[in-house]
Amino acid sequence: MSEAPSRTAWIIGGGSGIGAAMARLLASRGWRVAISGRRADRLAEVASGSRLIAPYPLDVTDAIAVQAVLQQVVADLGRIDLYVFGAATWQPLTVGDYDFAKFQRLVDTNLMGFVRMANPVVAQMTHQGGGQLAVIASVAGYFGLPRAAAYNATKGALINLLQTMRTELEPRGIRVRMIAPGFFKSELTAKNDFPMPFLMETEAAAQRAVDGLLGSTRFEIAFPRRLVWLLKLMRMLPYPLFFAITRMMMPKR
């Protein structure tokens, strides 16, 4: 059964990966979907497959562009019922490397990109009487692991921030959601040179995310379940045992 055609979504990071797959799924259910990202050619490619998907190029590190593109999306679609922030970058780091420039690049996109958009989107949803605000975080944000210091830090910060926003924005009719996927095939995970347990197809991950957003009201949409529970169990371990396990993840010299 298709959703009501008046439903509208705006997906940041909709030009590739899980964002593009989510856009196609929502359009197949009758939603009008705006997709944004830095690569206009990739956005146009995704939009060409459906009359319900429209591209709006945007660099989330540009605060002026954020406001301008939001105004255009609202002018064209009328409102934003569902906002999904999925812009992300990832770069494997050498063990013990905490280079400022590398951290700044990831923080500026993964975390501050969302923060730049938060107030404008919240203001629009408050004006229209509510909506859903979702962020694609990651199970990588549950705790710190070797070789992913910058990426894990941004995802952990996002989870923490969304927990705060869930409580603060509920009185305004804004439902805050946190999507925490495990490993799925994408341009980012293609950079990994280590085993990725329970690796999912991109479309399967998008299906889990969309079903969670449209079929439930829970805060956390995390998958695959086997990996999620394993990591949550690990998060509860005493620190001596936790660090003993993470030492085993260090590359052999």
Backbone hydrogen bonds in HBPLUS format (Angstrom, degrees):
<---DONOR---> <-ACCEPTOR-->    atom                        ^
c    i                          cat <-CA-CA->   ^        H-A-AA   ^      H-
h    n   atom  resd res      DA  || num        DHA   H-A  angle D-A-AA Bond
n    s   type  num  typ     dist DA aas  dist angle  dist       angle   num
A0003-GLU N   A0029-ARG O   2.55 MM  26  5.38 142.8  1.68 142.2 152.3     1
A0007-ARG N   A0004-ALA O   3.09 MM   3  5.89 170.7  2.10 125.5 128.5     2
A0032-ARG N   A0007-ARG O   3.02 MM  25  6.39 169.1  2.03 159.1 159.5     3
A0081-ASP N   A0008-THR O   3.05 MM  73  5.27 126.9  2.34 120.7 134.8     4
A0082-LEU N   A0008-THR O   3.07 MM  74  6.44 140.7  2.23 146.0 156.0     5
A0009-ALA N   A0032-ARG O   2.87 MM  23  6.32 151.8  1.95 158.8 166.3     6
A0034-ALA N   A0009-ALA O   2.81 MM  25  6.17 167.0  1.82 156.4 158.1     7
A0010-TRP N   A0082-LEU O   2.83 MM  72  6.35 149.0  1.93 158.4 168.6     8
A0084-VAL N   A0010-TRP O   2.91 MM  74  6.25 167.1  1.93 158.3 160.2     9
A0011-ILE N   A0034-ALA O   2.84 MM  23  6.26 162.0  1.87 164.2 165.4    10
A0036-SER N   A0011-ILE O   2.90 MM  25  6.24 158.8  1.95 161.4 160.5    11
A0012-ILE N   A0084-VAL O   2.77 MM  72  6.10 170.5  1.78 173.3 176.5    12
A0086-GLY N   A0012-ILE O   2.71 MM  74  5.34 141.8  1.85 134.5 147.5    13
A0013-GLY N   A0036-SER O   2.71 MM  23  5.78 161.3  1.74 146.7 153.4    14
A0014-GLY N   A0036-SER O   3.10 MM  22  5.60 147.7  2.21 146.5 150.8    15
A0020-ALA N   A0016-SER O   3.21 MM   4  4.80 162.0  2.24 113.2 115.7    16
A0021-ALA N   A0017-GLY O   3.13 MM   4  6.41 162.6  2.16 151.3 156.6    17
A0022-MET N   A0018-ILE O   2.86 MM   4  5.99 152.8  1.93 145.8 152.9    18
A0023-ALA N   A0019-GLY O   3.00 MM   4  6.21 152.8  2.07 143.2 150.6    19
A0024-ARG N   A0020-ALA O   3.07 MM   4  6.37 159.8  2.12 151.1 155.3    20
A0025-LEU N   A0021-ALA O   3.06 MM   4  6.27 156.0  2.12 144.3 151.0    21
A0026-LEU N   A0022-MET O   2.92 MM   4  6.12 166.3  1.94 154.9 157.9    22
A0027-ALA N   A0023-ALA O   2.97 MM   4  6.14 161.8  2.00 149.8 155.2    23
A0028-SER N   A0024-ARG O   2.94 MM   4  6.11 149.3  2.04 142.3 150.8    24
A0029-ARG N   A0026-LEU O   2.99 MM   3  5.12 142.6  2.14  99.8 111.4    25
A0031-TRP N   A0026-LEU O   3.01 MM   5  5.35 159.8  2.05 145.9 139.4    26
A0030-GLY N   A0027-ALA O   2.96 MM   3  5.04 161.8  2.00 109.9 112.1    27
A0033-VAL N   A0052-LEU O   2.80 MM  19  6.10 167.8  1.81 159.3 163.5    28
A0054-ALA N   A0033-VAL O   2.88 MM  21  6.35 156.1  1.94 159.0 165.9    29
A0035-ILE N   A0054-ALA O   2.95 MM  19  6.22 159.5  1.99 159.4 162.5    30
A0056-TYR N   A0035-ILE O   2.77 MM  21  5.89 149.0  1.87 169.5 166.9    31
A0058-LEU N   A0037-GLY O   2.77 MM  21  4.98 168.7  1.79 127.3 131.3    32
A0042-ARG N   A0039-ARG O   3.15 MM   3  5.51 123.3  2.49 105.0 117.8    33
A0043-LEU N   A0039-ARG O   3.14 MM   4  6.47 158.0  2.19 153.6 160.3    34
A0044-ALA N   A0040-ALA O   2.95 MM   4  6.14 162.3  1.98 150.4 154.8    35
A0045-GLU N   A0041-ASP O   3.09 MM   4  6.25 148.0  2.20 138.1 146.5    36
A0046-VAL N   A0042-ARG O   3.12 MM   4  6.40 157.9  2.17 147.3 151.8    37
A0047-ALA N   A0043-LEU O   2.90 MM   4  6.14 166.7  1.92 156.2 160.2    38
A0048-SER N   A0044-ALA O   2.95 MM   4  5.96 138.7  2.12 140.9 150.5    39
A0049-GLY N   A0046-VAL O   3.30 MM   3  5.92 162.2  2.34 113.3 118.4    40
A0050-SER N   A0047-ALA O   3.16 MM   3  5.78 173.2  2.17 120.9 123.1    41
A0053-ILE N   A0050-SER O   3.43 MM   3  5.60 170.2  2.44 105.9 108.7    42
A0062-ASP N   A0059-ASP O   2.98 MM   3  5.67 163.6  2.01 126.2 128.6    43
A0066-VAL N   A0062-ASP O   3.04 MM   4  6.32 149.9  2.14 150.1 159.1    44
A0067-GLN N   A0063-ALA O   3.44 MM   4  6.73 160.4  2.48 146.1 147.6    45
A0068-ALA N   A0064-ILE O   3.21 MM   4  6.48 162.1  2.25 148.4 153.6    46
A0069-VAL N   A0065-ALA O   2.86 MM   4  5.97 168.6  1.87 159.8 161.9    47
A0070-LEU N   A0066-VAL O   3.02 MM   4  6.14 159.3  2.07 147.4 153.6    48
A0071-GLN N   A0067-GLN O   3.10 MM   4  6.25 162.4  2.13 145.8 150.3    49
A0072-GLN N   A0068-ALA O   3.11 MM   4  6.38 148.6  2.21 141.2 149.8    50
A0073-VAL N   A0069-VAL O   2.88 MM   4  6.14 159.9  1.92 154.7 159.6    51
A0074-VAL N   A0070-LEU O   2.96 MM   4  6.22 167.0  1.98 157.4 160.3    52
A0075-ALA N   A0071-GLN O   2.91 MM   4  6.04 152.0  1.99 139.8 148.4    53
A0076-ASP N   A0072-GLN O   2.95 MM   4  6.14 149.5  2.05 146.5 153.9    54
A0077-LEU N   A0073-VAL O   2.78 MM   4  5.88 165.6  1.80 156.3 160.8    55
A0078-GLY N   A0074-VAL O   2.68 MM   4  4.80 142.1  1.82 128.8 137.2    56
A0132-GLN N   A0081-ASP O   2.80 MM  51  6.08 161.6  1.83 148.7 154.9    57
A0083-TYR N   A0132-GLN O   2.85 MM  49  6.18 159.2  1.90 153.8 160.6    58
A0134-ALA N   A0083-TYR O   2.75 MM  51  6.00 170.8  1.76 167.8 171.1    59
A0085-PHE N   A0134-ALA O   2.84 MM  49  6.31 160.3  1.88 150.0 154.1    60
A0136-ILE N   A0085-PHE O   2.90 MM  51  6.19 169.1  1.91 157.6 158.0    61
A0093-LEU N   A0147-ARG O   3.29 MM  54  5.09 175.8  2.29 140.7 139.6    62
A0097-ASP N   A0094-THR O   2.93 MM   3  5.37 148.2  2.03 147.8 142.9    63
A0103-PHE N   A0099-ASP O   3.09 MM   4  6.35 163.7  2.12 155.9 160.6    64
A0104-GLN N   A0100-PHE O   2.78 MM   4  5.94 164.3  1.81 156.7 161.8    65
A0105-ARG N   A0101-ALA O   3.11 MM   4  6.25 156.1  2.16 144.5 149.2    66
A0106-LEU N   A0102-LYS O   3.40 MM   4  6.67 164.1  2.43 146.6 149.4    67
A0107-VAL N   A0103-PHE O   2.85 MM   4  6.03 171.4  1.85 164.2 167.2    68
A0108-ASP N   A0104-GLN O   2.83 MM   4  5.77 159.5  1.88 147.3 153.2    69
A0110-ASN N   A0106-LEU O   2.79 MM   4  5.70 148.3  1.89 156.9 163.5    70
A0111-LEU N   A0107-VAL O   3.15 MM   4  5.13 143.4  2.29 120.2 131.1    71
A0112-MET N   A0107-VAL O   2.82 MM   5  6.08 167.0  1.84 166.5 169.7    72
A0114-PHE N   A0111-LEU O   3.12 MM   3  5.50 123.3  2.46 104.5 116.7    73
A0115-VAL N   A0111-LEU O   3.10 MM   4  6.47 158.3  2.15 145.3 152.0    74
A0116-ARG N   A0112-MET O   2.80 MM   4  5.93 158.1  1.85 148.9 153.2    75
A0117-MET N   A0114-PHE O   3.05 MM   3  5.24 127.1  2.34  99.4 113.2    76
A0118-ALA N   A0114-PHE O   2.92 MM   4  6.00 124.7  2.23 144.1 160.2    77
A0118-ALA N   A0115-VAL O   3.18 MM   3  4.96 138.6  2.36  93.8 105.5    78
A0121-VAL N   A0117-MET O   3.04 MM   4  6.07 164.9  2.07 157.5 162.3    79
A0122-VAL N   A0118-ALA O   2.83 MM   4  5.93 166.5  1.85 159.8 164.4    80
A0123-ALA N   A0119-ASN O   2.84 MM   4  5.92 158.9  1.88 152.2 158.2    81
A0124-GLN N   A0120-PRO O   3.06 MM   4  6.28 155.3  2.12 142.5 148.6    82
A0125-MET N   A0121-VAL O   2.93 MM   4  6.20 165.5  1.95 155.6 159.2    83
A0126-THR N   A0122-VAL O   2.83 MM   4  5.96 154.1  1.89 148.8 156.3    84
A0127-HIS N   A0123-ALA O   2.97 MM   4  6.12 157.3  2.02 144.1 150.3    85
A0128-GLN N   A0124-GLN O   3.00 MM   4  6.26 150.3  2.09 147.5 155.4    86
A0129-GLY N   A0125-MET O   3.02 MM   4  6.04 114.9  2.46 134.8 149.2    87
A0130-GLY N   A0125-MET O   2.67 MM   5  4.86 150.4  1.76 155.5 152.3    88
A0129-GLY N   A0126-THR O   3.25 MM   3  5.17 149.8  2.35  96.8 105.7    89
A0131-GLY N   A0173-GLY O   3.15 MM  42  6.57 150.7  2.24 138.2 136.0    90
A0175-ARG N   A0131-GLY O   2.88 MM  44  6.34 155.8  1.94 160.8 164.6    91
A0133-LEU N   A0175-ARG O   2.93 MM  42  6.11 163.5  1.96 145.6 150.0    92
A0177-ARG N   A0133-LEU O   2.82 MM  44  6.13 157.0  1.87 150.1 153.6    93
A0135-VAL N   A0177-ARG O   3.21 MM  42  6.59 146.6  2.33 143.2 150.1    94
A0179-ILE N   A0135-VAL O   2.91 MM  44  5.99 173.8  1.92 162.9 162.8    95
A0137-ALA N   A0179-ILE O   2.69 MM  42  5.66 138.9  1.86 152.2 165.7    96
A0141-GLY N   A0138-SER O   3.00 MM   3  5.56 166.5  2.02 113.5 117.9    97
A0139-VAL N   A0181-PRO O   3.17 MM  42  5.97 163.7  2.19 147.5 143.9    98
A0142-TYR N   A0139-VAL O   3.09 MM   3  5.54 167.4  2.11 116.5 118.5    99
A0152-ASN N   A0148-ALA O   2.85 MM   4  5.73 166.0  1.86 159.6 164.2   100
A0153-ALA N   A0149-ALA O   3.04 MM   4  5.99 150.7  2.13 137.3 145.9   101
A0154-THR N   A0150-ALA O   3.08 MM   4  6.38 154.4  2.15 150.0 155.7   102
A0155-LYS N   A0151-TYR O   3.07 MM   4  6.36 162.8  2.10 155.6 160.3   103
A0156-GLY N   A0152-ASN O   2.79 MM   4  5.90 158.0  1.84 151.2 157.8   104
A0157-ALA N   A0153-ALA O   2.99 MM   4  6.08 155.3  2.05 141.8 148.4   105
A0158-LEU N   A0154-THR O   3.00 MM   4  6.21 152.3  2.08 142.4 149.9   106
A0159-ILE N   A0155-LYS O   3.05 MM   4  6.30 160.4  2.09 147.7 152.0   107
A0160-ASN N   A0156-GLY O   3.09 MM   4  6.33 163.2  2.12 148.3 152.6   108
A0161-LEU N   A0157-ALA O   2.88 MM   4  6.07 163.2  1.91 151.7 156.5   109
A0162-LEU N   A0158-LEU O   2.85 MM   4  6.03 162.5  1.88 155.0 159.4   110
A0163-GLN N   A0159-ILE O   3.04 MM   4  6.26 147.3  2.15 145.4 153.8   111
A0164-THR N   A0160-ASN O   3.29 MM   4  6.65 153.3  2.36 145.4 151.4   112
A0165-MET N   A0161-LEU O   2.96 MM   4  6.28 161.1  1.99 151.3 156.9   113
A0166-ARG N   A0162-LEU O   2.86 MM   4  5.95 150.7  1.95 146.9 153.5   114
A0168-GLU N   A0164-THR O   3.08 MM   4  6.31 167.9  2.09 152.9 156.8   115
A0169-LEU N   A0165-MET O   2.85 MM   4  5.63 161.7  1.88 151.9 154.1   116
A0172-ARG N   A0169-LEU O   2.98 MM   3  5.39 146.5  2.10 111.9 122.1   117
A0174-ILE N   A0169-LEU O   3.35 MM   5  5.49 160.5  2.39 146.4 141.4   118
A0173-GLY N   A0170-GLU O   2.98 MM   3  5.30 164.6  2.01 117.8 120.9   119
A0178-MET N   A0219-PHE O   2.75 MM  41  5.84 172.1  1.76 163.5 161.1   120
A0221-ILE N   A0178-MET O   2.81 MM  43  6.11 163.0  1.84 160.7 162.0   121
A0180-ALA N   A0221-ILE O   2.82 MM  41  5.99 161.6  1.86 136.4 142.3   122
A0223-PHE N   A0180-ALA O   3.25 MM  43  6.65 150.9  2.34 142.7 144.9   123
A0182-GLY N   A0223-PHE O   2.66 MM  41  5.98 113.6  2.10 141.2 157.0   124
A0200-MET N   A0183-PHE O   2.92 MM  17  6.22 157.0  1.98 132.2 139.0   125
A0185-LYS N   A0200-MET O   2.91 MM  15  6.32 151.8  1.99 165.8 169.5   126
A0190-ALA N   A0186-SER O   3.07 MM   4  6.10 136.2  2.27 139.3 150.6   127
A0191-LYS N   A0188-LEU O   3.09 MM   3  5.70 161.5  2.12 114.4 120.1   128
A0192-ASN N   A0189-THR O   3.01 MM   3  5.32 157.7  2.06 109.2 116.2   129
A0205-ALA N   A0201-GLU O   3.11 MM   4  6.45 157.3  2.17 155.0 161.1   130
A0206-ALA N   A0202-THR O   2.96 MM   4  6.25 158.3  2.01 152.4 158.8   131
A0207-GLN N   A0203-GLU O   2.94 MM   4  6.11 153.0  2.01 142.8 150.1   132
A0208-ARG N   A0204-ALA O   3.08 MM   4  6.36 156.7  2.14 146.0 151.2   133
A0209-ALA N   A0205-ALA O   3.04 MM   4  6.32 157.9  2.09 148.0 154.1   134
A0210-VAL N   A0206-ALA O   2.88 MM   4  6.10 172.0  1.89 159.5 160.7   135
A0211-ASP N   A0207-GLN O   2.92 MM   4  5.95 165.6  1.95 149.7 154.4   136
A0212-GLY N   A0208-ARG O   3.00 MM   4  6.07 150.5  2.09 139.8 148.0   137
A0213-LEU N   A0209-ALA O   2.97 MM   4  6.24 152.4  2.05 148.0 155.6   138
A0214-LEU N   A0210-VAL O   2.94 MM   4  6.08 164.3  1.97 157.1 160.5   139
A0215-GLY N   A0211-ASP O   2.78 MM   4  5.38 139.8  1.94 137.4 147.4   140
A0228-VAL N   A0224-PRO O   3.01 MM   4  6.21 164.8  2.04 157.8 162.7   141
A0229-TRP N   A0225-ARG O   2.96 MM   4  6.10 172.5  1.97 158.6 158.8   142
A0230-LEU N   A0226-ARG O   3.20 MM   4  6.25 152.6  2.28 137.6 145.4   143
A0231-LEU N   A0227-LEU O   2.94 MM   4  6.16 161.5  1.98 153.7 157.9   144
A0232-LYS N   A0228-VAL O   2.88 MM   4  6.09 154.7  1.94 149.6 157.6   145
A0233-LEU N   A0229-TRP O   2.94 MM   4  5.99 150.0  2.03 141.1 148.7   146
A0234-MET N   A0230-LEU O   3.03 MM   4  6.27 153.8  2.10 140.8 148.2   147
A0235-ARG N   A0231-LEU O   2.91 MM   4  6.15 145.1  2.03 142.2 151.7   148
A0236-MET N   A0233-LEU O   3.06 MM   3  5.29 141.4  2.21 102.1 113.1   149
A0237-LEU N   A0234-MET O   3.16 MM   3  5.33 160.6  2.20 106.6 112.7   150
A0241-LEU N   A0238-PRO O   3.05 MM   3  5.59 120.5  2.42 114.3 127.6   151
A0242-PHE N   A0238-PRO O   2.90 MM   4  6.09 164.0  1.92 156.3 161.4   152
A0243-PHE N   A0239-TYR O   2.83 MM   4  5.92 173.3  1.84 162.1 161.8   153
A0244-ALA N   A0240-PRO O   3.11 MM   4  6.17 140.7  2.28 131.9 142.6   154
A0245-ILE N   A0241-LEU O   3.10 MM   4  6.39 148.3  2.21 147.0 153.9   155
A0246-THR N   A0242-PHE O   3.03 MM   4  6.39 161.7  2.06 150.9 156.0   156
A0247-ARG N   A0243-PHE O   2.97 MM   4  6.00 145.6  2.09 140.0 148.1   157
A0248-MET N   A0245-ILE O   3.00 MM   3  5.32 134.0  2.22 103.3 115.7   158
A0249-MET N   A0246-THR O   2.98 MM   3  5.12 147.7  2.09 101.5 111.6   159
A0250-MET N   A0247-ARG O   3.18 MM   3  5.38 160.5  2.22 105.0 111.0   160
